[in-house]
Amino acid sequence: MTHINLDAYLVDCLLPDLVGHDRRFSSFIVYLYLYRHASQDANWSVRLSHQSIAADTGLSRSAVQTALAHLQTRELVSTSRAHLTAVPLHRVLRPWLRLNNPRS
């Protein structure tokens, strides 16, 4: 079993903000899923299709698309594609790290 370290910010701030304030349960689930997979990459990036995220999280594909759009608006995830039909590359952003250490 692989262990990951979660930033306390995820549970203390992001969870109540996305779930309680924004009422975006699926956004928190998708962010946590991407966080787990991207944490193993030096650039905090992971290439995953919407369908594979949906299958692994139990969400619908449209819920994943809506969640990703919300996370992009909140500047928590950056998504890019090499071309229109390519599998997207999702970069997990952690803006609270910049707030705690302005030099990074």
URKABEL-V854309 format. One record per residue. N is the residue number from 1. RES is the residue in one letter. PSI is psi in degrees with one decimal (* if undefined). Layout:
n: (N N)
res: (RES RES)
psi: (PSI PSI)
This chain:
n: (1 2 3 4 5 6 7 8 9 10 11 12 13 14 15 16 17 18 19 20 21 22 23 24 25 26 27 28 29 30 31 32 33 34 35 36 37 38 39 40 41 42 43 44 45 46 47 48 49 50 51 52 53 54 55 56 57 58 59 60 61 62 63 64 65 66 67 68 69 70 71 72 73 74 75 76 77 78 79 80 81 82 83 84 85 86 87 88 89 90 91 92 93 94 95 96 97 98 99 100 101 102 103 104)
res: (M T H I N L D A Y L V D C L L P D L V G H D R R F S S F I V Y L Y L Y R H A S Q D A N W S V R L S H Q S I A A D T G L S R S A V Q T A L A H L Q T R E L V S T S R A H L T A V P L H R V L R P W L R L N N P R S)
psi: (133.5 136.2 142.7 152.6 126.1 136.6 136.5 -29.3 -35.0 -44.3 -39.2 -34.1 -50.2 -41.5 -54.8 -28.7 -51.5 -42.2 -47.0 -51.3 -53.1 -17.7 41.3 70.5 -44.3 -30.8 -41.5 -41.3 -46.7 -42.4 -46.0 -40.8 -48.5 -38.5 -45.9 -46.0 -38.0 -23.0 -16.3 -1.4 138.9 -31.1 4.7 45.9 152.1 138.7 108.6 140.1 159.6 -37.8 -40.3 -36.2 -43.8 -46.5 -40.3 -26.9 -16.2 5.7 163.3 160.1 -39.2 -34.8 -38.1 -44.0 -43.7 -42.4 -44.5 -39.6 -42.0 -42.2 -34.1 -40.6 -39.5 -0.1 43.5 -19.3 139.9 127.3 136.5 159.9 143.6 -36.1 174.0 -39.1 7.0 153.2 129.7 148.1 119.1 124.0 121.8 122.3 145.2 74.6 -24.0 -22.8 -37.1 -36.4 -37.7 -24.2 89.0 -17.4 -13.9 *)
